[in-house]
């Protein structure tokens, strides 16, 4: 049986599944339910300065994108950091940590960009017994207008400065949560590392407007006829998050920086993918907000089963295993040739592959009078669109041509050796070098 | 309530008014908004969709379902009605399980088709309840067309002709329009007077006059119509009813299923409608099923449907057969009626079991019957009509008959199944050909 216990920057938890700092972790009540349900750790909803807490809007805080059957694919929120008094949160955190000593409890913090503010509050929060800190440099809405959250996360110098203050103020691990609302994730990641961060966590939410109310002509969620951009999360953002995690993990300078992966993780498989790309653990929010805390049971059982099947004894066995296979386009093997193959037994004859290929791709699928769909190997460029639009999983697959086999599209046999753009005769830089 | 299912003879009120109301309520209640969205989500928006090909009126089904899914059922209704002006009734009575839904790729893949018929009803109901009529007439042409028969084919033809700017007079023999939609289908498929509401809605196009009590061969003649109008469309249906050819067929309690169904459809009060204790329906088509099921729903104790061939030869669809079975109708196949017994009124009926190709086996069965409903087919009353092909008026693909200026469609014309949707397609296509001819 796979061992799911996790040790991330020295913080132990029964499994690598943490709840991200967000509405589900705002109160003792919720967090107790989460731990009882099986979550390995919780990053408490972001704490702000002492004194009058922030206030939230009293209209809708969330907007959504739905798929078929109203599956929630993307969620957007304009909720701010905790709107409860600091002392109440600290009391609750201390009680929860006392009762759940084996579970990880991380304090997320966001205070103004002043040295005193950070150095004063971290020791106070540490008295709760929390296992570490997460610096919220990510939230893109509301708090950013006040110079916090992503307003810090978008300026690498600020990230490094504040991280350094934090590390000077506490001996506990410091995780820096990054905003994706930047052009290159390596700059903020490097800044966090240079500031002494023990880890980065990413991604925070993405600036977004989920929909427009066409009657009122206002973005949603709409407050009294107006809307503002919110933070986008959920399954829709997973590809963006995976890429950013991979960029940090494969960059030689940041490769050793531990990563807590966040972004649309909904199933054990999503979690395993983040970890394969280099995340030491994962944080989940939208999936819990959509289905409740019970989903962690599937994540635990699924990851365990998969690890057993693969022979991994601990999560460390596979963390980062996919990272070396993330490369630049220029290094992809241009001599690797595949062709789409339609399994006629599985085909339900909907014709979507045909419509997609005929209208928008390479006219490489033939349709007979009796609706038999076949790939024209002499036209197929192996773009994979037919695979992606087919409603039946596994019906259309990509067959790799063996070296020496004829590629009917080009009329040439498949080369056995690896060959990429850097050496391709059409590459002008190759010619220039000659 | 004085009677019960056990009461002898053909008597009314075997069931309470409440039970009858429940039994004759909508067979498939309309989808609500949520159900419609869930159902619409299942459509794959197939390329050159098989459902579309299977629809006799070529409705663009993937498009209208996508229009429902995106919150515009009224646009969906326009997509439907532009091909099939009786799309509302067809959504209720089409044997979708042998047409669009049979070939739905999700039926093939999962055994659960997209519920196209119910989605069509959702869309058309939404539009029609608003009272909107989304079609307008072209400039008046000054041409006039006589349509004989206000059934589905006639109505579809008249509407399309009116759209093209022609003036149409529908000559209807009965006192009400609608044809089999009004008189011929099971009540639970068209509740709340939908057939008449649909006719009223259809006539909003304008330019169509309905003359009821106008009977071909009695009050009007084909030659007279040809003289008076620029074109004539015959959609007179099948007015004759086939007989068993047995002694005793004239006994009381033996009647034509179509008359039984029509009487039921026109009844204001189902508690006054008589039905036998032991009903035997003879036939294997939709009419037989409708009569059998409705007998059961009226409170008959035993209803037996007897068909002379095997189940695979029954014209009634599997869905209809299953519906009958689920209501408690006993279905006997491979048995032909041999003798009707009774003193004045029918009491029993003998059947002989038959093998393949109706070969007699010598084995017989006697079934108690105080009511026998004959549903062995209808036939064309053909005096004074254009040339026939078999039992029907011979027509081309566009409905032209052997007589110049006379078109025909629906059940009275050759070609196609005797379905509402087929009749609509034939009426519509004939209208286009008439329009082309009148415009030439």
Interface residues (C-beta under 8 A of the other chain):
Chain A: X68 X69 X70 X348 X349 X350 X351 X352 X354 X355 X367 X371 X391 X392
Chain B: X37 X38 X41 X42 X44 X45 X46 X47 X48 X49 X50 X105 X106 X108 X109
